[in-house]
Amino acid sequence: MLFIHGNRCCFEEEKAALLEFKAFVKSDGYDADQLLPSWDNDPAHKSCCKWERVGCDSTTGHVIKLNLSNTRQFDVPPYSEDDPQNWHLNLSLFQPFKELRSLNLSFNGISRIQNKGTLVM
């Protein structure tokens, strides 16, 4: 399903994936509502292309850019791979973004990246 809002669009599966990422941030104890306040399921905010940290292709309406740097907002760098401040991120969260060209996950303390259970890093 595609929501059209002005010239910007938002595919429902991409919006759902963004909300899933926000839930992932929140599940780790961070105030995702403060970090990503425009990311919500409110009908007034149908177009995820207008959300902060999201960029969409003006022709296709697909998400092409995500700037998710410093999403966790921690002050102390992690000391080891097993440090509780480290994230173990599953790349399957980003599978719905068929045209994603730029993904910035810097400054989040990611120590492991998995893809549906397969360790990538």
N, C-alpha and C positions, 0 to 999 in steps of 0.2 A: 504494500500500500504506500502511496506517495501523498504527502501533504504539501500543498502549494500555498505559499504565503508570499505575495509579491513576486519577485523574480527568484526567490530562494526556496528551495524544496528540502524535504527531509524524508528519507525512506524510513519506514516504520522499524525495519530490522536494525538499521543503524542507530536510530534513536534508542531502541531497546538495549543495544550493546553499550551505548554511552551511559544509560541509567544503571546497567549492570556494573560498569567500571566504577561509577559513583558509589554503588552499594559495596563494592569491594574495598574502596577507600574507607567507607564508614565502618565496615566490619573489622577493620584493623584499628579502630578506636579514634579515628580522626574525624574532625567536624567537616564532613563533606558538604553539608548545606552551606557552610560559610565559604569553603574553598570553591565550590561550583554552584553558586546560588541560582543561576539561570537554568541549570540542568534539572528540570522537573517534568512531571507528567501533566501539568496544568494545561487544559485545552487552549488557554491564551498563549502558551509558548509552544505551539505545535512544531515550529520549525527549529530543529536542532542546529541548523545552519546559522542561526542567529545567536546561539549560545557562545559564551566566552570560551576561548581555547579551541574552537572548532572552525575549520575552514572548509567550504564546499566549492565544488566546480559550478560555475554560474550557468553552464549549459546542461549538464546532466543532473545536478542537484545532489550528487554523491559526496560524502565526506572524503576530502583528499588530504587534509592536514589536521593533526591533533597535537597541540602543545600541552603536554601533561607533565611538564617539568615542575619540580618542587611541589608536587601534589600532597606529599606527606608532611611537609613543613617541620622537619626535625632539626634540632640545633647541633647535635653532636654527631660526627661521622661514625659509621659503624666500625667496630674494632676487629671483628672476625666474621667469617661467613655464617656462623651460628648465632651471631648477635641478634637479640629480639627486634632490634630496629631495622633489620634487613627484611626486604620483601621477597617472597617467592612468587613471581608473577607468571600466570599462565597466558601464553600468547593466543589461546583460543578465544579470549575476550575480544580480540581484534579481527577475527575471521569475517564478520559481517561487512567489513569495510573493503569492498571489492576494488575500489579505486584509490585506496590510501597510498599517498606518495611520500608523506612526511609524518614521522611519529617521534616526538621528543619526550623521552622518559627520564631525562637527566635529573640529577639531584633528588633521587627518590630512595637511594639505598637498596637498589635491587641486587641481590646476590645470586639468585637462581632464576632462570627463565625456563619454563616448561611449555610444551605444546601438547595438550591433552594427555598428560602423564609422561611424555617423553622429555627427558632432561636435555635442554639445548645448551645450557651454559652452567 
